[in-house]
Amino acid sequence: MQQNQPSFSIKHWSDDDKPREKLVQKGKSALSDAELIAILIGSGSRNESAVALSKKILASVNNNLNELGKLSIKQLTQFHGIGQAKAVGIIAGLEIGRRRRDGEVLKITKINSSRDAFDLLQPLIGDLEHEEFWILYLNNGNKVLHSALLSKGGLTGTLVDVRIVMRQALELGAIALVLAHNHPSGTLKPSKGDRDVTANLKRAALALDITILDHIIVTEKDYFSFADEGVL
């Protein structure tokens, strides 16, 4: 006679092993990343619990939540026990976290250094898989009047329209700009194209009595500052 397979649904676990109950009793900080993801997916597969499955998924991205947030539905559903609904749940949960982080970054309203610019823009473009070019428009106190996505590109680069940048600067009454773009490859070395774009924008800004304070290249964990390196 065939024995019934054990259930790995969270509701059948002992109270000490249930992530939901653990969160209620001990608080969210008491849960591991795997336990939090287990709450999102609700149940594991026939052969492993939701926490075990979550640990397996995390291990595939070296336990890096930023990398997990980059996985597509197709990639997530490659794991046995993860269907489209669970994959959507994981993606939605991580996206809420990213947007919360973006909201906290908006508190930065004044740029006093290249680090301030990096802290403002890294959550927006640091872990993207395509290149984006952004402009920070500042007033005479270096307060951010507006931040704008100027263009999106592929992994090899992006197009920058100098006229659009300067027109918006005049409309906003900005007297200084910080240029920024990301390098999905992770390299911090500026390319010839990066230098050419910087030079073109600097010439156009100078004619309008607008200062280019910096151009930063943003990656997931670090940045390159044209101003700090003396190449602006």
Sequence and secondary structure as in RCSB ss.txt:
>XXXX:A:sequence
MQQNQPSFSIKHWSDDDKPREKLVQKGKSALSDAELIAILIGSGSRNESAVALSKKILASVNNNLNELGKLSIKQ
LTQFHGIGQAKAVGIIAGLEIGRRRRDGEVLKITKINSSRDAFDLLQPLIGDLEHEEFWILYLNNGNKVLHSALL
SKGGLTGTLVDVRIVMRQALELGAIALVLAHNHPSGTLKPSKGDRDVTANLKRAALALDITILDHIIVTEKDYFS
FADEGVL
>XXXX:A:secstr
        BGGGS GGG HHHHHHHH GGGS HHHHHHHHH B  SSS HHHHHHHHHHTTTT HHHHTT  HHH
HTTSTT  HHHHHHHHHHHHHHHHHHHHHHTT  B  SHHHHHHHHHHHHTT SSEEEEEEEE TT BEEEEEEE
EEEBTTB    HHHHHHHHHHHT  EEEEEEE TT   S  HHHHHHHHHHHHHHHHTT EEEEEEEE SS EEE
TTTTT  
